Structure formats: structure tokens, C-alpha cells
Amino acid sequence: MPMAIRNMTHGECLEMLKASHYGHLACCHNSQPYVVPVYFAFEASIAYSFSMPGRKVEWMRENPKVCLQVEERQLKGSWRSVVLHGEFQELPDNDAWHEERLHAWSLLQKHIDWWEIGSLKPDVVPPAHTSPHLFFGIHKREVTGRSAMQIDQ
């Protein structure tokens, strides 16, 4: 069956980001791309997320230009995909960022599994006096999307 592909409107892209909470985050370091699954919450042009320290956090600190991709597969081979290009902003655990961190947490905790990808590691993490977890935001610079539908003939 032939497919019809179209560009999604800006509003459709934002709606899809708001309705999604799972996607793929891409970052780059020394011309080497890195893509990882993430849970996120999108509001007011910011995709909030949560993580343990590691490669993606180190790379985003060095190069804050990142993108977040979400997709949705529908019946009969139809699909939608949105890419948010943006800037990484860490939300440190201090007084200056306290309200923003609480806001990120309040949005993320609406999903029962919001913490899983960001807090689980394959290696044993030694106990620490303070939590190594961090919150961050991806500030929207640009958003694009496409959708495809089968054409009945």
C-alpha cells in the first residue's frame, strides 16, 4: 500500500511532545553521536528529565546542543515522529534552581515509571551521602515532525 507523508504543524508537534513521556535523547562529543532512551515531561517549551551521572550527562555538559525524538506507530503502518532540537540545562540541587527542580519533579512524577531509566545502572553504585541523581531540561530551539498514512486505493 502506498504511503502519504506530510510535515506536521508546529502545534501538532507540541501536542505530541506533551502527550509523550518516552523518547530518545541524542547528544554528541568529538563528532561521536550517542543516543539513549529517556523518560521526560514536556511543558512550556522545555522537556524535563532525570538521570544518574554518566556519559550522556558528561557529554551534554560539554556540548549542550541535543535533540529529543519521539515516535508513535499506529494501525495499518501509519506513524508520527517529532524531533525537538534544543539546549541542555542542568537543574542543580541548590537554592537558585530549587523551584525549577520541584517543578520538573512534579511533572515527571505523574508517570509511574518516570525514574526507572534515569536511576538504574548496570553496575553497582556505591552509597553516597547525597543523591547523585540530577534533573535537567532541554530548552526547545526548534521542533519538526512528520506523519505517514497509508493511502487506500
C-alpha positions in Angstrom: 0.0 0.0 0.0 1.3 3.5 -0.8 2.0 5.9 2.0 1.4 9.7 2.1 3.9 11.6 4.2 3.3 15.1 5.4 5.0 17.6 7.6 3.3 18.1 10.9 2.4 21.6 12.1 4.2 23.3 14.9 1.1 22.8 17.1 0.8 19.1 16.3 4.5 18.6 17.2 4.0 20.3 20.6 0.8 18.3 21.3 2.7 15.1 20.6 5.5 16.1 22.9 3.1 17.0 25.6 1.3 13.6 25.2 4.6 11.6 25.2 6.8 10.6 28.1 9.3 8.2 26.4 11.7 9.2 23.7 15.3 9.0 22.5 17.9 11.7 23.5 20.8 12.3 21.2 24.0 14.1 22.2 27.4 14.4 20.6 31.0 14.6 21.8 34.1 14.9 19.5 31.9 14.1 16.4 30.7 10.9 18.1 26.9 10.7 18.4 25.2 8.9 21.4 21.5 8.1 21.6 19.8 6.8 24.7 16.2 6.2 25.8 14.7 8.7 28.3 11.5 9.4 30.1 10.6 13.1 30.0 7.8 15.6 30.6 7.2 18.4 28.2 5.8 21.8 29.2 6.3 25.4 28.1 9.0 24.7 25.6 11.1 22.6 28.0 11.5 18.8 28.1 12.3 17.9 31.7 14.2 14.7 32.5 16.1 12.9 35.3 19.4 10.9 35.2 22.3 9.5 37.1 25.7 10.9 36.2 27.3 9.2 33.2 28.3 9.5 29.6 25.2 11.4 28.4 25.4 14.0 31.2 29.1 14.5 30.8 28.7 14.9 27.0 25.7 17.3 27.4 27.7 19.4 29.9 30.5 19.8 27.3 28.1 20.2 24.3 24.6 21.4 25.3 23.2 21.0 21.7 21.0 18.0 21.9 17.8 16.6 20.3 14.9 14.5 21.6 13.0 12.2 19.3 9.5 10.7 19.9 7.5 8.4 17.7 4.2 6.8 17.6 3.2 3.8 15.4 -0.5 3.5 14.6 -2.7 1.0 12.8 -2.0 -0.1 9.2 1.6 1.1 9.2 0.8 4.7 9.9 3.3 6.6 12.1 4.2 10.0 13.5 7.7 11.3 14.6 8.8 14.5 16.2 12.3 15.8 16.8 12.9 18.6 19.3 16.3 20.4 18.8 17.4 22.2 21.9 19.8 23.1 24.6 20.7 21.1 27.7 20.3 22.9 31.0 21.2 21.1 34.2 19.0 21.9 37.2 21.5 21.8 40.1 20.4 20.9 43.7 20.8 24.4 45.1 18.6 27.3 46.2 18.7 29.1 42.8 17.3 26.1 41.0 15.1 24.7 43.8 11.7 25.7 42.4 12.6 24.6 38.8 13.7 21.2 40.2 10.5 20.8 42.1 8.5 21.7 39.0 10.4 19.1 36.9 9.8 16.5 39.6 6.1 17.4 39.8 5.7 16.9 36.0 7.8 13.7 35.8 6.2 12.0 38.8 2.8 11.9 37.1 4.1 8.8 35.3 4.6 5.8 37.5 7.8 4.7 35.8 9.4 8.2 35.4 12.6 7.4 37.4 13.5 4.0 36.0 15.6 4.8 33.0 17.3 7.7 34.8 18.2 5.9 38.0 19.1 2.4 37.1 22.6 1.5 36.2 24.1 -1.9 35.2 26.9 -1.5 37.6 26.7 -1.3 41.4 26.7 2.3 42.6 28.4 2.9 45.9 26.3 4.6 48.6 26.7 8.3 48.8 25.9 11.0 51.4 23.8 12.9 48.9 21.9 11.7 45.9 23.9 11.6 42.7 20.6 11.9 40.7 20.1 15.1 38.7 17.3 16.8 36.9 17.8 18.6 33.6 15.8 20.4 30.9 16.0 20.5 27.1 15.0 24.1 26.1 13.3 24.0 22.7 15.1 25.7 19.9 13.2 24.1 17.0 10.7 21.3 16.6 9.8 19.4 13.5 7.7 16.4 12.8 6.3 14.1 10.0 3.4 11.7 9.8 2.7 9.0 7.3 -0.6 7.3 6.5 -1.5 4.6 4.1 -3.5 5.6 1.1 -6.4 3.3 0.2 -6.7 2.7 -3.4 
